[in-house]
Amino acid sequence: MKYSFSIGCKLENLKDLRAFIRESLGKHGVTEVQVSEIVLALDEMCSNLMIHAHHCNPKDFLEINIVIAPGTPLIFEIIDDGTLFDINQFSEPELNNLIHDKRKGGLGIRLVKSIMDKIEYTHQSGRNICRLQKTVTLTS
Amino acid sequence: MIHIKRLQEDGADVLALVGEIDASSSIDLDLAIARSVGEGFTKILIDCSALEYISSAGLGVFMSYIEECKEKNISMVLFGMNKNVANTFEILGLNELLQITATKAEAKQKL
């Protein structure tokens, strides 16, 4: 099963993205805690792209695909045509340094890496595809 | 979208967060805490009982005040989080760095 969603690069649209993810995963019996963690990770990935690769231009769009198949990890794809923003190239800052510097950013990448099992990037026909994997137990 | 209700109770500034905090709304949380700190409150309670969601942008706001609270001897306690919101704080271990309690009564005891 594949669910797709397209979202304009405006931070106010993130709530619709979260609703789409909750609704799609909800149909497959993913546990509530896991749904909430996945929502958190994808919210983070998309808000990063909107801000850093698309400068919150609502005319730029991100495409999000969720692929759900029994016996395989959940696959989430985020496709865009902006500047590549590869979170694997960013080191996670130490929490203590963030606190000391009174910084508000830097937590997101750490969150995504804690939640997702695998994050990989490919480039196809001028578009960036970020593919995230997460193994969950499906109850239906 | 977040609404922040504010009231003062027993000398503490109480900020009740209603709704969702994400990258589009974390600035409102930041401004509310900044105002409370700026007005000189040394006891700040954050009521999370109607907080439905918090992203890393919101976590970052709380984290950015840890040092300032220490410097200014401000005690800030969060309470009433639902399970998913509490889990978000726990993923990064922020529950160890911030003061978080289940109920308002427990939160007041920590002030």
gemmi code that builds the backbone of each chain (N, CA, C; Angstrom):
import gemmi

chains = {
    "A": [
        ("MET", (0.843, -1.191, 0.000), (0.000, 0.000, 0.000), (0.880, 1.243, 0.000)),
        ("LYS", (0.507, 2.202, -0.847), (1.303, 3.430, -0.907), (0.389, 4.640, -0.713)),
        ("TYR", (0.805, 5.514, 0.182), (0.055, 6.743, 0.419), (0.928, 7.923, 0.001)),
        ("SER", (0.346, 8.877, -0.708), (1.129, 10.029, -1.164), (0.483, 11.340, -0.761)),
        ("PHE", (1.331, 12.323, -0.557), (0.862, 13.628, -0.104), (1.814, 14.675, -0.649)),
        ("SER", (1.250, 15.802, -1.046), (2.096, 16.874, -1.553), (1.840, 18.110, -0.696)),
        ("ILE", (2.915, 18.783, -0.330), (2.758, 19.881, 0.619), (3.585, 21.093, 0.190)),
        ("GLY", (2.974, 22.261, 0.159), (3.681, 23.508, -0.165), (4.615, 23.877, 0.982)),
        ("CYS", (5.733, 24.509, 0.649), (6.761, 24.788, 1.667), (6.406, 25.980, 2.549)),
        ("LYS", (5.436, 25.763, 3.395), (4.998, 26.792, 4.320), (4.838, 26.096, 5.673)),
        ("LEU", (5.452, 26.621, 6.705), (5.461, 25.914, 7.996), (4.055, 25.658, 8.539)),
        ("GLU", (3.126, 26.555, 8.176), (1.741, 26.372, 8.647), (1.114, 25.106, 8.057)),
        ("ASN", (1.706, 24.566, 6.989), (1.166, 23.346, 6.372), (1.583, 22.071, 7.088)),
        ("LEU", (2.519, 22.184, 8.028), (3.037, 20.974, 8.693), (1.937, 20.205, 9.417)),
        ("LYS", (0.950, 20.923, 9.917), (-0.122, 20.234, 10.642), (-0.902, 19.292, 9.719)),
        ("ASP", (-1.042, 19.673, 8.449), (-1.733, 18.803, 7.487), (-0.892, 17.566, 7.193)),
        ("LEU", (0.424, 17.752, 7.145), (1.332, 16.617, 6.950), (1.175, 15.631, 8.112)),
        ("ARG", (1.134, 16.171, 9.330), (1.011, 15.295, 10.504), (-0.300, 14.513, 10.459)),
        ("ALA", (-1.366, 15.201, 10.023), (-2.671, 14.525, 9.937), (-2.608, 13.404, 8.897)),
        ("PHE", (-1.944, 13.663, 7.776), (-1.821, 12.658, 6.716), (-1.075, 11.412, 7.229)),
        ("ILE", (-0.003, 11.637, 7.969), (0.785, 10.497, 8.460), (-0.028, 9.700, 9.486)),
        ("ARG", (-0.666, 10.412, 10.409), (-1.470, 9.724, 11.434), (-2.572, 8.895, 10.788)),
        ("GLU", (-3.208, 9.488, 9.785), (-4.319, 8.807, 9.127), (-3.826, 7.571, 8.370)),
        ("SER", (-2.727, 7.711, 7.619), (-2.215, 6.593, 6.825), (-1.764, 5.441, 7.720)),
        ("LEU", (-0.988, 5.762, 8.754), (-0.461, 4.699, 9.627), (-1.564, 4.105, 10.491)),
        ("GLY", (-2.546, 4.943, 10.814), (-3.652, 4.491, 11.658), (-4.418, 3.338, 11.036)),
        ("LYS", (-4.435, 3.305, 9.696), (-5.173, 2.242, 8.999), (-4.482, 0.895, 9.099)),
        ("HIS", (-3.239, 0.895, 9.572), (-2.465, -0.353, 9.587), (-2.100, -0.810, 10.989)),
        ("GLY", (-2.726, -0.224, 11.972), (-2.525, -0.687, 13.330), (-1.133, -0.450, 13.892)),
        ("VAL", (-0.453, 0.572, 13.401), (0.833, 0.933, 14.015), (0.507, 1.513, 15.398)),
        ("THR", (1.308, 1.154, 16.401), (0.966, 1.600, 17.755), (1.030, 3.124, 17.859)),
        ("GLU", (0.257, 3.644, 18.814), (0.134, 5.095, 18.962), (1.491, 5.760, 19.225)),
        ("VAL", (2.301, 5.127, 20.067), (3.602, 5.718, 20.377), (4.481, 5.753, 19.131)),
        ("GLN", (4.444, 4.660, 18.358), (5.255, 4.635, 17.138), (4.761, 5.658, 16.116)),
        ("VAL", (3.429, 5.776, 15.997), (2.892, 6.786, 15.077), (3.394, 8.158, 15.500)),
        ("SER", (3.345, 8.422, 16.798), (3.728, 9.762, 17.236), (5.219, 10.015, 17.016)),
        ("GLU", (6.037, 8.989, 17.142), (7.469, 9.167, 16.871), (7.740, 9.396, 15.382)),
        ("ILE", (7.024, 8.657, 14.539), (7.207, 8.812, 13.088), (6.745, 10.204, 12.641)),
        ("VAL", (5.598, 10.638, 13.191), (5.099, 11.987, 12.896), (6.162, 13.024, 13.245)),
        ("LEU", (6.765, 12.843, 14.408), (7.792, 13.764, 14.893), (8.984, 13.818, 13.923)),
        ("ALA", (9.438, 12.647, 13.492), (10.614, 12.579, 12.616), (10.332, 13.202, 11.251)),
        ("LEU", (9.153, 12.902, 10.682), (8.853, 13.425, 9.344), (8.550, 14.915, 9.393)),
        ("ASP", (7.915, 15.369, 10.453), (7.672, 16.803, 10.675), (9.025, 17.521, 10.664)),
        ("GLU", (9.969, 16.904, 11.358), (11.307, 17.482, 11.459), (12.007, 17.554, 10.094)),
        ("MET", (11.965, 16.433, 9.370), (12.619, 16.377, 8.059), (12.012, 17.412, 7.114)),
        ("CYS", (10.677, 17.494, 7.109), (10.016, 18.410, 6.170), (10.211, 19.864, 6.588)),
        ("SER", (10.165, 20.156, 7.888), (10.368, 21.552, 8.275), (11.808, 21.978, 7.971)),
        ("ASN", (12.772, 21.072, 8.157), (14.159, 21.369, 7.779), (14.261, 21.729, 6.300)),
        ("LEU", (13.634, 20.891, 5.452), (13.693, 21.143, 4.005), (13.023, 22.467, 3.644)),
        ("MET", (11.857, 22.691, 4.243), (11.128, 23.937, 3.942), (11.989, 25.154, 4.260)),
        ("ILE", (12.645, 25.097, 5.439), (13.412, 26.252, 5.901), (14.737, 26.369, 5.153)),
        ("HIS", (15.497, 25.270, 5.125), (16.878, 25.370, 4.627), (17.018, 25.214, 3.113)),
        ("ALA", (16.162, 24.395, 2.494), (16.326, 24.173, 1.055), (15.336, 25.001, 0.231)),
        ("HIS", (14.228, 25.417, 0.849), (13.207, 26.130, 0.057), (12.848, 27.502, 0.620)),
        ("HIS", (13.522, 27.901, 1.672), (13.300, 29.232, 2.263), (11.817, 29.555, 2.438)),
        ("CYS", (11.057, 28.526, 2.803), (9.624, 28.659, 3.079), (8.844, 29.285, 1.923)),
        ("ASN", (9.228, 28.929, 0.700), (8.483, 29.408, -0.462), (7.286, 28.477, -0.712)),
        ("PRO", (6.064, 28.968, -0.494), (4.878, 28.096, -0.586), (4.642, 27.561, -1.994)),
        ("LYS", (5.340, 28.131, -2.993), (5.168, 27.627, -4.361), (6.046, 26.416, -4.630)),
        ("ASP", (6.979, 26.136, -3.725), (7.779, 24.911, -3.824), (7.034, 23.793, -3.085)),
        ("PHE", (7.092, 22.612, -3.639), (6.352, 21.507, -3.020), (7.254, 20.346, -2.620)),
        ("LEU", (6.881, 19.687, -1.554), (7.527, 18.437, -1.154), (6.527, 17.319, -1.416)),
        ("GLU", (7.054, 16.182, -1.904), (6.176, 15.030, -2.098), (6.543, 13.994, -1.035)),
        ("ILE", (5.536, 13.494, -0.346), (5.803, 12.511, 0.710), (5.075, 11.211, 0.363)),
        ("ASN", (5.825, 10.129, 0.340), (5.218, 8.817, 0.094), (5.435, 7.920, 1.293)),
        ("ILE", (4.405, 7.167, 1.623), (4.534, 6.170, 2.687), (4.241, 4.812, 2.054)),
        ("VAL", (5.179, 3.891, 2.163), (4.975, 2.562, 1.582), (4.873, 1.548, 2.718)),
        ("ILE", (3.748, 0.862, 2.755), (3.505, -0.104, 3.829), (3.269, -1.483, 3.224)),
        ("ALA", (4.130, -2.428, 3.564), (3.954, -3.796, 3.078), (4.265, -4.753, 4.224)),
        ("PRO", (3.467, -5.834, 4.343), (3.674, -6.773, 5.444), (5.079, -7.368, 5.404)),
        ("GLY", (5.685, -7.496, 6.549), (6.979, -8.178, 6.636), (8.174, -7.335, 6.241)),
        ("THR", (7.949, -6.080, 5.854), (9.086, -5.213, 5.516), (8.972, -3.927, 6.343)),
        ("PRO", (10.107, -3.236, 6.508), (10.034, -1.988, 7.268), (9.147, -0.963, 6.559)),
        ("LEU", (8.588, -0.044, 7.320), (7.860, 1.071, 6.711), (8.881, 1.918, 5.955)),
        ("ILE", (8.456, 2.408, 4.782), (9.352, 3.278, 4.009), (8.685, 4.633, 3.815)),
        ("PHE", (9.435, 5.661, 4.111), (8.947, 7.026, 3.933), (9.874, 7.720, 2.946)),
        ("GLU", (9.286, 8.322, 1.915), (10.107, 9.058, 0.949), (9.725, 10.523, 0.984)),
        ("ILE", (10.725, 11.366, 0.986), (10.474, 12.799, 0.878), (11.215, 13.265, -0.372)),
        ("ILE", (10.453, 13.761, -1.340), (11.040, 14.105, -2.639), (10.905, 15.610, -2.877)),
        ("ASP", (12.006, 16.230, -3.260), (11.955, 17.664, -3.568), (13.016, 18.000, -4.602)),
        ("ASP", (12.971, 19.219, -5.107), (13.958, 19.609, -6.115), (14.792, 20.803, -5.644)),
        ("GLY", (14.944, 20.930, -4.343), (15.746, 22.035, -3.812), (17.210, 21.637, -3.648)),
        ("THR", (17.946, 22.473, -2.932), (19.332, 22.158, -2.608), (19.327, 20.915, -1.717)),
        ("LEU", (20.256, 20.001, -1.961), (20.280, 18.794, -1.140), (20.599, 19.137, 0.310)),
        ("PHE", (19.771, 18.658, 1.194), (19.995, 18.886, 2.620), (20.119, 17.519, 3.272)),
        ("ASP", (21.347, 17.031, 3.340), (21.593, 15.664, 3.793), (21.934, 15.656, 5.277)),
        ("ILE", (20.992, 15.145, 6.085), (21.220, 15.230, 7.534), (22.337, 14.300, 7.990)),
        ("ASN", (22.695, 13.310, 7.135), (23.813, 12.434, 7.517), (25.132, 13.209, 7.552)),
        ("GLN", (25.148, 14.363, 6.878), (26.380, 15.155, 6.855), (26.490, 16.126, 8.024)),
        ("PHE", (25.453, 16.161, 8.845), (25.499, 17.034, 10.015), (25.784, 16.201, 11.257)),
        ("SER", (26.735, 16.648, 12.041), (26.979, 15.915, 13.275), (25.975, 16.394, 14.313)),
        ("GLU", (25.604, 15.494, 15.200), (24.654, 15.889, 16.238), (25.408, 16.607, 17.344)),
        ("PRO", (25.005, 17.831, 17.639), (25.704, 18.546, 18.708), (25.422, 17.909, 20.064)),
        ("GLU", (26.366, 18.014, 20.958), (26.159, 17.517, 22.320), (25.079, 18.351, 23.002)),
        ("LEU", (24.200, 17.684, 23.729), (23.137, 18.411, 24.422), (23.702, 19.494, 25.335)),
        ("ASN", (24.773, 19.161, 26.035), (25.342, 20.126, 26.979), (25.838, 21.387, 26.286)),
        ("ASN", (26.383, 21.212, 25.073), (26.826, 22.391, 24.325), (25.649, 23.256, 23.912)),
        ("LEU", (24.563, 22.593, 23.493), (23.372, 23.342, 23.089), (22.837, 24.152, 24.257)),
        ("ILE", (22.824, 23.517, 25.426), (22.291, 24.192, 26.609), (23.176, 25.378, 26.970)),
        ("HIS", (24.471, 25.133, 26.952), (25.413, 26.185, 27.316), (25.306, 27.379, 26.370)),
        ("ASP", (25.132, 27.082, 25.080), (25.064, 28.163, 24.085), (23.661, 28.765, 23.979)),
        ("LYS", (22.715, 28.231, 24.756), (21.302, 28.674, 24.711), (20.744, 28.580, 23.292)),
        ("ARG", (21.166, 27.534, 22.595), (20.696, 27.361, 21.226), (19.361, 26.653, 21.185)),
        ("LYS", (18.531, 27.060, 20.222), (17.215, 26.439, 20.106), (17.201, 25.326, 19.062)),
        ("GLY", (18.160, 25.355, 18.140), (18.161, 24.348, 17.083), (19.094, 23.200, 17.414)),
        ("GLY", (19.176, 22.247, 16.505), (20.148, 21.182, 16.685), (19.580, 19.895, 17.256)),
        ("LEU", (18.373, 19.988, 17.810), (17.786, 18.784, 18.401), (17.134, 17.883, 17.369)),
        ("GLY", (16.669, 18.496, 16.290), (15.841, 17.776, 15.327), (16.541, 16.587, 14.683)),
        ("ILE", (17.774, 16.824, 14.242), (18.517, 15.769, 13.557), (18.742, 14.600, 14.511)),
        ("ARG", (19.049, 14.932, 15.757), (19.241, 13.918, 16.788), (17.964, 13.083, 16.964)),
        ("LEU", (16.818, 13.782, 16.941), (15.531, 13.091, 17.070), (15.306, 12.126, 15.906)),
        ("VAL", (15.501, 12.623, 14.692), (15.249, 11.789, 13.506), (16.139, 10.551, 13.535)),
        ("LYS", (17.399, 10.745, 13.869), (18.325, 9.609, 13.895), (17.983, 8.620, 15.008)),
        ("SER", (17.420, 9.128, 16.108), (17.015, 8.201, 17.174), (15.789, 7.394, 16.773)),
        ("ILE", (14.911, 8.015, 15.995), (13.626, 7.374, 15.695), (13.720, 6.433, 14.491)),
        ("MET", (14.384, 6.884, 13.428), (14.414, 6.095, 12.195), (15.579, 5.101, 12.213)),
        ("ASP", (15.405, 3.962, 11.516), (16.463, 2.946, 11.481), (17.503, 3.270, 10.416)),
        ("LYS", (17.064, 3.937, 9.356), (17.974, 4.159, 8.227), (17.526, 5.408, 7.468)),
        ("ILE", (18.493, 6.214, 7.066), (18.176, 7.424, 6.293), (19.130, 7.464, 5.115)),
        ("GLU", (18.607, 7.416, 3.900), (19.509, 7.474, 2.746), (18.969, 8.422, 1.683)),
        ("TYR", (19.883, 8.960, 0.906), (19.514, 9.938, -0.121), (19.898, 9.425, -1.488)),
        ("THR", (19.015, 9.654, -2.463), (19.386, 9.394, -3.856), (18.944, 10.600, -4.681)),
        ("HIS", (19.463, 10.666, -5.879), (19.165, 11.784, -6.752), (18.659, 11.199, -8.055)),
        ("GLN", (17.459, 11.610, -8.480), (16.878, 11.012, -9.680), (16.169, 12.084, -10.506)),
        ("SER", (16.495, 12.186, -11.772), (15.872, 13.163, -12.678), (15.816, 14.561, -12.056)),
        ("GLY", (16.921, 14.973, -11.483), (16.995, 16.323, -10.915), (16.260, 16.493, -9.593)),
        ("ARG", (15.783, 15.390, -9.037), (15.082, 15.516, -7.751), (15.807, 14.739, -6.654)),
        ("ASN", (15.727, 15.260, -5.452), (16.322, 14.566, -4.305), (15.284, 13.636, -3.702)),
        ("ILE", (15.687, 12.419, -3.449), (14.790, 11.491, -2.755), (15.450, 11.100, -1.443)),
        ("CYS", (14.809, 11.449, -0.353), (15.290, 11.013, 0.952), (14.405, 9.849, 1.378)),
        ("ARG", (15.038, 8.711, 1.664), (14.253, 7.518, 2.022), (14.572, 7.138, 3.464)),
        ("LEU", (13.539, 7.079, 4.277), (13.724, 6.715, 5.689), (13.036, 5.389, 5.947)),
        ("GLN", (13.672, 4.571, 6.769), (13.094, 3.261, 7.092), (12.856, 3.126, 8.572)),
        ("LYS", (11.756, 2.451, 8.890), (11.461, 2.199, 10.302), (10.758, 0.852, 10.418)),
        ("THR", (11.301, -0.014, 11.211), (10.656, -1.307, 11.433), (9.635, -1.169, 12.554)),
        ("VAL", (8.412, -1.578, 12.273), (7.370, -1.525, 13.307), (6.609, -2.853, 13.302)),
        ("THR", (5.854, -3.077, 14.337), (4.987, -4.244, 14.382), (3.599, -3.806, 13.937)),
        ("LEU", (3.114, -4.417, 12.855), (1.768, -4.082, 12.395), (0.772, -5.049, 13.024)),
        ("THR", (-0.316, -4.503, 13.540), (-1.297, -5.387, 14.160), (-2.477, -5.657, 13.235)),
        ("SER", (-2.550, -4.912, 12.110), (-3.620, -5.211, 11.158), (-3.191, -4.850, 9.752)),
    ],
    "B": [
        ("MET", (-0.666, 25.277, 15.590), (-1.334, 26.435, 16.202), (-1.359, 26.263, 17.717)),
        ("ILE", (-0.857, 27.265, 18.396), (-0.821, 27.165, 19.845), (-1.488, 28.398, 20.476)),
        ("HIS", (-2.244, 28.165, 21.523), (-2.746, 29.271, 22.340), (-2.062, 29.165, 23.682)),
        ("ILE", (-1.654, 30.281, 24.212), (-1.007, 30.252, 25.514), (-1.798, 31.119, 26.474)),
        ("LYS", (-2.380, 30.476, 27.479), (-3.145, 31.219, 28.488), (-2.214, 31.488, 29.657)),
        ("ARG", (-2.342, 32.664, 30.210), (-1.406, 33.036, 31.266), (-2.171, 33.502, 32.490)),
        ("LEU", (-1.768, 33.014, 33.645), (-2.343, 33.534, 34.885), (-1.320, 33.417, 35.998)),
        ("GLN", (-1.532, 34.197, 37.046), (-0.598, 34.141, 38.170), (-1.281, 33.469, 39.346)),
        ("GLU", (-0.538, 32.578, 39.981), (-1.094, 31.810, 41.078), (-0.031, 31.671, 42.158)),
        ("ASP", (-0.317, 32.108, 43.372), (0.628, 32.017, 44.500), (2.034, 32.506, 44.120)),
        ("GLY", (2.098, 33.606, 43.419), (3.405, 34.174, 43.063), (4.088, 33.515, 41.882)),
        ("ALA", (3.465, 32.495, 41.321), (4.053, 31.821, 40.155), (3.326, 32.275, 38.885)),
        ("ASP", (4.071, 32.358, 37.801), (3.460, 32.649, 36.513), (3.100, 31.298, 35.890)),
        ("VAL", (1.827, 31.133, 35.556), (1.403, 29.851, 34.981), (1.074, 30.049, 33.507)),
        ("LEU", (1.779, 29.308, 32.639), (1.517, 29.377, 31.201), (0.862, 28.062, 30.781)),
        ("ALA", (-0.369, 28.148, 30.314), (-1.060, 26.931, 29.868), (-0.986, 26.852, 28.346)),
        ("LEU", (-0.389, 25.771, 27.859), (-0.206, 25.599, 26.413), (-1.369, 24.791, 25.846)),
        ("VAL", (-2.078, 25.360, 24.880), (-3.236, 24.684, 24.316), (-3.024, 24.509, 22.817)),
        ("GLY", (-2.931, 23.253, 22.372), (-2.774, 22.998, 20.945), (-1.461, 22.326, 20.607)),
        ("GLU", (-0.864, 22.720, 19.494), (0.332, 22.056, 18.986), (1.477, 23.054, 18.830)),
        ("ILE", (2.660, 22.652, 19.230), (3.842, 23.496, 19.025), (4.725, 22.841, 17.972)),
        ("ASP", (4.893, 23.537, 16.847), (5.814, 23.035, 15.824), (6.672, 24.187, 15.343)),
        ("ALA", (7.320, 24.009, 14.199), (8.240, 25.044, 13.707), (7.516, 26.360, 13.413)),
        ("SER", (6.197, 26.279, 13.148), (5.475, 27.517, 12.838), (5.021, 28.247, 14.092)),
        ("SER", (4.969, 27.564, 15.216), (4.392, 28.198, 16.411), (5.340, 28.262, 17.606)),
        ("SER", (6.549, 27.711, 17.471), (7.450, 27.681, 18.625), (7.847, 29.102, 19.058)),
        ("ILE", (7.797, 30.043, 18.135), (8.127, 31.436, 18.458), (7.162, 31.982, 19.532)),
        ("ASP", (5.912, 31.545, 19.487), (4.933, 32.024, 20.479), (5.293, 31.539, 21.885)),
        ("LEU", (5.764, 30.288, 21.967), (6.199, 29.749, 23.251), (7.416, 30.536, 23.749)),
        ("ASP", (8.335, 30.784, 22.829), (9.553, 31.509, 23.174), (9.209, 32.900, 23.721)),
        ("LEU", (8.317, 33.600, 23.027), (7.951, 34.952, 23.444), (7.260, 34.938, 24.805)),
        ("ALA", (6.418, 33.912, 25.037), (5.687, 33.838, 26.302), (6.640, 33.614, 27.476)),
        ("ILE", (7.602, 32.708, 27.289), (8.563, 32.457, 28.376), (9.463, 33.681, 28.556)),
        ("ALA", (9.873, 34.282, 27.446), (10.737, 35.474, 27.527), (10.030, 36.588, 28.302)),
        ("ARG", (8.735, 36.724, 28.086), (7.995, 37.779, 28.777), (7.940, 37.508, 30.274)),
        ("SER", (7.677, 36.242, 30.595), (7.598, 35.850, 31.995), (8.945, 36.100, 32.703)),
        ("VAL", (10.021, 35.674, 32.049), (11.368, 35.875, 32.598), (11.673, 37.376, 32.669)),
        ("GLY", (11.308, 38.092, 31.612), (11.576, 39.526, 31.534), (10.848, 40.318, 32.618)),
        ("GLU", (9.679, 39.843, 32.997), (8.923, 40.528, 34.044), (9.416, 40.167, 35.433)),
        ("GLY", (10.404, 39.305, 35.493), (11.059, 39.023, 36.768), (10.476, 37.863, 37.569)),
        ("PHE", (9.626, 37.060, 36.945), (9.097, 35.904, 37.683), (10.222, 34.897, 37.953)),
        ("THR", (10.268, 34.368, 39.157), (11.285, 33.357, 39.460), (10.642, 31.986, 39.620)),
        ("LYS", (9.309, 31.960, 39.537), (8.594, 30.677, 39.569), (7.701, 30.627, 38.336)),
        ("ILE", (8.002, 29.674, 37.448), (7.223, 29.564, 36.216), (6.701, 28.131, 36.082)),
        ("LEU", (5.394, 28.032, 35.959), (4.786, 26.706, 35.755), (4.284, 26.623, 34.324)),
        ("ILE", (4.583, 25.512, 33.662), (4.105, 25.323, 32.289), (3.073, 24.193, 32.315)),
        ("ASP", (1.830, 24.557, 32.087), (0.744, 23.577, 32.100), (0.642, 22.935, 30.708)),
        ("CYS", (1.012, 21.655, 30.632), (1.022, 20.955, 29.335), (-0.187, 20.045, 29.164)),
        ("SER", (-1.202, 20.195, 30.028), (-2.300, 19.226, 29.984), (-3.127, 19.332, 28.698)),
        ("ALA", (-3.099, 20.475, 28.023), (-3.828, 20.589, 26.750), (-2.856, 20.716, 25.571)),
        ("LEU", (-1.619, 20.306, 25.807), (-0.621, 20.328, 24.728), (-0.714, 19.005, 23.980)),
        ("GLU", (-1.085, 19.089, 22.708), (-1.335, 17.853, 21.950), (-0.096, 17.339, 21.220)),
        ("TYR", (0.833, 18.244, 20.949), (2.001, 17.853, 20.147), (3.118, 18.857, 20.373)),
        ("ILE", (4.340, 18.372, 20.411), (5.479, 19.287, 20.439), (6.578, 18.733, 19.538)),
        ("SER", (7.100, 19.567, 18.663), (8.196, 19.124, 17.785), (9.514, 19.583, 18.401)),
        ("SER", (10.605, 19.256, 17.720), (11.919, 19.617, 18.266), (12.062, 21.136, 18.393)),
        ("ALA", (11.321, 21.882, 17.571), (11.393, 23.342, 17.661), (10.930, 23.799, 19.053)),
        ("GLY", (9.897, 23.139, 19.559), (9.401, 23.471, 20.900), (10.339, 22.991, 21.992)),
        ("LEU", (10.881, 21.776, 21.797), (11.852, 21.253, 22.776), (13.034, 22.207, 22.881)),
        ("GLY", (13.447, 22.720, 21.729), (14.595, 23.620, 21.672), (14.357, 24.895, 22.475)),
        ("VAL", (13.120, 25.376, 22.448), (12.800, 26.580, 23.225), (13.014, 26.305, 24.717)),
        ("PHE", (12.470, 25.210, 25.201), (12.647, 24.890, 26.634), (14.127, 24.737, 26.973)),
        ("MET", (14.840, 24.058, 26.068), (16.248, 23.821, 26.339), (17.049, 25.115, 26.400)),
        ("SER", (16.638, 26.071, 25.571), (17.402, 27.323, 25.508), (17.250, 28.159, 26.776)),
        ("TYR", (16.273, 27.821, 27.620), (16.096, 28.569, 28.875), (16.743, 27.892, 30.085)),
        ("ILE", (17.256, 26.691, 29.906), (17.825, 25.965, 31.049), (18.931, 26.792, 31.709)),
        ("GLU", (19.832, 27.308, 30.894), (20.971, 28.057, 31.408), (20.531, 29.382, 32.055)),
        ("GLU", (19.623, 30.061, 31.378), (19.148, 31.344, 31.898), (18.417, 31.163, 33.237)),
        ("CYS", (17.657, 30.088, 33.356), (16.952, 29.807, 34.611), (17.958, 29.594, 35.747)),
        ("LYS", (19.051, 28.891, 35.432), (20.088, 28.664, 36.444), (20.711, 29.995, 36.862)),
        ("GLU", (21.079, 30.776, 35.863), (21.750, 32.062, 36.131), (20.876, 32.989, 36.972)),
        ("LYS", (19.585, 32.992, 36.671), (18.687, 33.946, 37.336), (17.918, 33.317, 38.491)),
        ("ASN", (18.288, 32.095, 38.847), (17.615, 31.413, 39.945), (16.110, 31.277, 39.734)),
        ("ILE", (15.748, 30.959, 38.510), (14.327, 30.793, 38.184), (14.017, 29.307, 38.219)),
        ("SER", (12.916, 28.947, 38.875), (12.565, 27.535, 38.748), (11.364, 27.396, 37.826)),
        ("MET", (11.565, 26.591, 36.786), (10.523, 26.372, 35.780), (10.155, 24.893, 35.818)),
        ("VAL", (8.881, 24.610, 36.005), (8.438, 23.216, 36.075), (7.312, 22.990, 35.075)),
        ("LEU", (7.430, 21.913, 34.309), (6.398, 21.534, 33.342), (5.556, 20.426, 33.959)),
        ("PHE", (4.256, 20.463, 33.723), (3.426, 19.380, 34.276), (2.263, 19.024, 33.353)),
        ("GLY", (1.704, 17.819, 33.592), (0.465, 17.404, 32.937), (0.591, 16.904, 31.506)),
        ("MET", (1.793, 16.481, 31.114), (1.971, 16.037, 29.720), (1.222, 14.748, 29.414)),
        ("ASN", (0.660, 14.655, 28.214), (0.099, 13.369, 27.803), (1.252, 12.430, 27.433)),
        ("LYS", (0.914, 11.164, 27.204), (1.928, 10.129, 27.013), (2.858, 10.415, 25.829)),
        ("ASN", (2.279, 10.843, 24.699), (3.093, 11.070, 23.503), (4.027, 12.269, 23.653)),
        ("VAL", (3.503, 13.308, 24.264), (4.331, 14.506, 24.483), (5.467, 14.161, 25.456)),
        ("ALA", (5.138, 13.422, 26.506), (6.171, 13.013, 27.481), (7.240, 12.183, 26.788)),
        ("ASN", (6.818, 11.292, 25.901), (7.755, 10.445, 25.167), (8.707, 11.284, 24.299)),
        ("THR", (8.186, 12.352, 23.707), (9.022, 13.231, 22.877), (10.172, 13.825, 23.700)),
        ("PHE", (9.877, 14.232, 24.926), (10.932, 14.760, 25.800), (11.931, 13.655, 26.171)),
        ("GLU", (11.391, 12.430, 26.315), (12.250, 11.322, 26.773), (13.200, 10.811, 25.696)),
        ("ILE", (12.793, 10.895, 24.425), (13.641, 10.362, 23.342), (15.043, 10.956, 23.422)),
        ("LEU", (15.113, 12.257, 23.718), (16.418, 12.925, 23.767), (16.948, 13.071, 25.185)),
        ("GLY", (16.221, 12.548, 26.153), (16.675, 12.664, 27.534), (16.441, 14.034, 28.144)),
        ("LEU", (15.564, 14.830, 27.522), (15.313, 16.171, 28.076), (14.548, 16.106, 29.397)),
        ("ASN", (13.892, 14.974, 29.626), (13.190, 14.795, 30.912), (14.177, 14.791, 32.081)),
        ("GLU", (15.456, 14.507, 31.789), (16.482, 14.530, 32.840), (16.988, 15.952, 33.071)),
        ("LEU", (16.827, 16.799, 32.076), (17.418, 18.137, 32.137), (16.415, 19.208, 32.550)),
        ("LEU", (15.127, 18.894, 32.376), (14.079, 19.846, 32.741), (13.326, 19.283, 33.938)),
        ("GLN", (12.650, 20.146, 34.655), (11.823, 19.669, 35.758), (10.425, 19.376, 35.211)),
        ("ILE", (10.026, 18.118, 35.304), (8.737, 17.703, 34.754), (8.001, 16.879, 35.801)),
        ("THR", (6.753, 17.199, 36.073), (5.968, 16.407, 37.014), (4.639, 16.024, 36.373)),
        ("ALA", (3.951, 15.080, 36.998), (2.668, 14.628, 36.457), (1.573, 15.651, 36.752)),
        ("THR", (1.527, 16.140, 37.990), (0.406, 17.002, 38.363), (0.862, 18.407, 38.749)),
        ("LYS", (-0.124, 19.292, 38.784), (0.151, 20.679, 39.155), (0.611, 20.770, 40.615)),
        ("ALA", (-0.009, 19.958, 41.474), (0.360, 19.982, 42.884), (1.826, 19.597, 43.063)),
        ("GLU", (2.257, 18.560, 42.360), (3.668, 18.149, 42.432), (4.580, 19.235, 41.869)),
        ("ALA", (4.108, 19.880, 40.803), (4.913, 20.938, 40.181), (5.130, 22.085, 41.178)),
        ("LYS", (4.069, 22.439, 41.900), (4.167, 23.546, 42.868), (5.143, 23.238, 43.978)),
        ("GLN", (5.218, 21.956, 44.360), (6.154, 21.572, 45.423), (7.606, 21.746, 44.998)),
        ("LYS", (7.834, 21.697, 43.701), (9.216, 21.822, 43.202), (9.662, 23.270, 43.048)),
        ("LEU", (8.705, 24.209, 43.178), (9.060, 25.624, 42.972), (9.875, 26.165, 44.138)),
    ],
}
model = gemmi.Model(1)
for chain_id, residues in chains.items():
    chain = gemmi.Chain(chain_id)
    for i, (resn, *xyz) in enumerate(residues, 1):
        res = gemmi.Residue()
        res.name, res.seqid = resn, gemmi.SeqId(i, " ")
        for name, pos in zip(("N", "CA", "C"), xyz):
            atom = gemmi.Atom()
            atom.name, atom.element = name, gemmi.Element(name[0])
            atom.pos, atom.b_iso = gemmi.Position(*pos), 0.0
            res.add_atom(atom)
        chain.add_residue(res)
    model.add_chain(chain)
structure = gemmi.Structure()
structure.add_model(model)
structure.setup_entities()
